[in-house]
Structure formats: structure tokens, C-alpha cells
Amino acid sequence: MGHIIIYIHDLRSSGVTRDAMMLAEHCSLFHDTTLVAGHGEGFFRDAVGQGGYASVILKRAASPAASRITAALPLRRWLKSRPPGVVISMGNLGHATPYIALRGLSGFRTIYRISNAVTRGDGLRGALRMRWMERLVADAARIAIVGAALGDAPVLARALERGHAIEIPSGVDVDHALAAARAPAPHRWLGEAVPVILGIGRLRPQKNFGLLIDAVARARRERRLRLAIVGGGSEEERGALLRRAQAAGLGEDFLLAGETANVFAWAARSDVFVLPSRWEGSSLALLEAMAVGTPVIASRLAGDAPLVLGEGRYGLLVDGDDAGELAGAIQAQLSSAVVRPGNRAQDFALPADIYRGLIEDVLVDMAGGARAAA
């Protein structure tokens, strides 16, 4: 019943890419499903399409930020060869591509998945972002909002109120996480006595890893600590963090570990996971760390983190701006007063069935519209 097209901007290691692959695999059990990447570079380029779904890469060249619209024409050409269906655009970075590609093209409806904060208090850029969000909401068959925190934006709150949008938090398969955590240690640090503080995410300003570097440097005044950050980024981004860590005195106790297909092996052997983000939707990395029992600390600015952590019951919360406060939280999570996540991650199951239900609702609407037109 209908064709499902799951669109992502590229194949870099990120929660968006992992969620897209998970959803494509799930939907392929019930529908003809294709995962379409605008650009083919990224950590998961060899893994995509290994399941029961088809995969298409529209452009294989590198993708600077401006190229998010250059995949629109190839996508439009490809869609013209496909039967009618639903396009679900998975990540904020790539929404412009299907939005442009589908102008005037009949037979398709779009679901936009909003996975990052749209209200960030950043002046003109923020105002333009809100106008863009209004366009997406008007264009969409439905809107999927990743976590309750994003629904505070007025345009999304209105969409939720009239039933045009639905909140879908991130989720994790705890059994899979625990099994994956039993893989061999991915780095020698993880078998040594010096405690390891872990950050996971793209090396972007949003993730606020500079604050984490400064906080670990302060916490090291009490005892030796190591900081590992797992995630991809440009050479410029890597260089900036390396220079900051060097200036903070971390020396050889700082590691930019790059991308990984198994974050659970890292998280399970680290002593504390920290999510210092300036903004988030519903953090998958936080749930991944909690799923394997790692003590966690999160910024109150990081989307649904206060809700996920039960306002401090399952991990510590900090304000996201104060390196001294974060250093104190790190020391506390390394002490006998540690606050552990317990089984909290089990309350956040994989959301694939919810997404599929949303997609199928749109397919049913499309079928009803086609019958009415006939």
C-alpha cells in the first residue's frame, strides 16, 4: 500500500542517519521502501541499503552547506520515475531538498521530521528560521516533532493543537544496546584505571564540547581524568577543539575518536557520559548511554533532557553555561554519591511503529483522495 521514501541529506554518522536507517528497515517489512541520500559521503555509506530496503544516492560529491538545494533537481527527476507515495524528510538540514523537488509534482505527500530546536534566540537567523518552519508546516501532510521540548515553538505548538503535528521522542532498543556493549573495547583507555569522560556527537557549536573541555580541565584538579569525544567533524572543527584542549592542559588525556558504528561499546566502558548541548530535540546519545547503565550529566538546554532524567532522578542536570558547575557534576558522578540511570531507558522504546503509523495515515488519506477524484 504505497511507496515510502525516507530522505536524508547525507550519510554522516548522526542520530538522524541512524534513525533513518532504522526506520527504513522497519518500514520495508510492510511497504516498498527506499532510503534516499542527497549526498553519498559519510561514515554509513557502506552500511546503507544492507537491509530489506532499497537505497539511492543522488549526488556523490562532497556537500558544503549550500548544496542542500543542489540535490533537489536529481531528487525530482528520480521521483518522476516512481509510483505515488509518502516522502518523509528526516533531518532539519535536508528539508529544503524535498520541499523544492516536489513543487508542482503530483502523487506525493511529505512528512517533515523536526529534530532540532527552531527557537534559539539568535536574532535575524532565528526569525528567518521561524518563517521557514511556517512554510514547512503549510506544505506538510504531517509534521513529526522529535520530543516535547521542540513543541514550545509557536508555529509547532499550533500544529500540535490542531492535530497536524505529533510528538515522537527518540528511543533505544535496550537489549540491542547491551548486546552491542559486549563488543571488544574500542580504545585502550577503556580498560585502564584513569576515569574516562565521554561526549558523543558531531563536532558542532550546538554540542558545546568547548564547555566540556573546560569542565574536565577543572575537574582534573581533584584527580586525573581523560576526555574522549566520539563523533565526526571537519578538520577546522577538530583543530579548534584540539587547540582548546591543549590550552586547557588536557594534553594526551584528550581524544577525538572520530565516528563509530557502535557507540555502546564506548559508553558502557566510560565512567561518565556528558551531554553539554546548547540545544537539542530528544537526544539519542543520552538514551544510548543510559541504556548501558553509564552515569550521565546533561545540560538543561538539551531539549528533553530534564524530562528524560526525571529532573535529576536518573542523572545530573546542569545549566549548560557554567564550566565550574559541570566540573562539580563530573566529580559527583565519579563519587560514591553517583546518580545512576537505572532502567529509565526502557521507558523510551524505539519509535519505528509510531512513525510507520503516521506514514500509513498519510497513505490512507492519499488513497481516499484518489478515490474521491475518480
Secondary structure, 3 states (H helix, E strand, C coil): CCEEEEEECCCCCCHHHHHHHHHHHHHCCCCEEEEEEEECCCCCCCCCCCCCCEEEEEECCCCCHHHHHCCHHHHHHHHHCCCCEEEEECCHHHCHHHHHHCCCCCCEEEEEEECCCCCCCCHHHHHHHHHHHHHHHHHCCEEEECCHHHHHCHHHHHHHHCCCEEECCCCCCHHHHHHHHCCCCCCHHHHCCCCEEEEECCCCHHHCHHHHHHHHHHHCCCCCCEEEEECCCCHHHHHHHHHHHHHHCCHHHEEEEECCCCHHHHHHHCCEEEECCCCCCCCHHHHHHHHCCCCEEEECCCCCHHHHCHHHCCCEEECCCCHHHHHHHHHHHCCCCCCCCCCHHHHCCCCHHHHHHHHHHHHHHHHHHHHHHC
